[in-house]
């Protein structure tokens, strides 16, 4: 186990398996997340419902591949298309009951990294589509020490870029 968050969810491991490879044994694959770097800093989004800063991504839709999911989610939350995603690995999580399920469960999700240029920040605010869930975006250096960052997401930052 890598980390447990304040809700009791666990990031168990990041599996180093090939994207799109033999993933049938890892079920269910429910979501994808992206660590976004801008220059030498990380970009996070404020989740209006969970009341914390988090990395970008979301649930897979029926028939989507992990790459299609992260492309769609990043277009909605970041507002940019034609991004170059780097596949990092498959996250293995143990989740507590929440909005998505009333059961304790194991899930898997794709983890990706994206490198943006600082001049793309102005484009993000113009073209973000999902402002209902992701209320605002900010670089990590501009997030106050008293503001809550999702613990697992903060841990995931180290898997791309600087780490």
Number of C-alpha atoms within 10 A of each C-alpha: 11 11 16 16 12 10 12 12 19 20 23 16 15 20 14 11 13 12 16 10 7 9 14 9 7 14 12 13 21 16 21 26 24 28 27 24 22 18 13 13 19 22 26 27 23 22 21 14 10 11 14 16 25 26 23 25 25 18 17 21 13 8 8 12 17 25 19 13 23 25 20 20 23 24 20 19 25 28 17 20 12 7 12 12 17 15 19 20 19 23 22 21 22 16 18 17 13 10 6 8 10 9 10 12 13 17 17 23 23 26 27 25 19 18 20 17 10 13 10 11 17 9 13 16 16 11 15 19 18 16 17 11 14 24 15 18 23 15 16 18 10 9 15 9 9 6 10 13 22 20 19 19 19 17 13 22 22 11 16 20 17 10 7
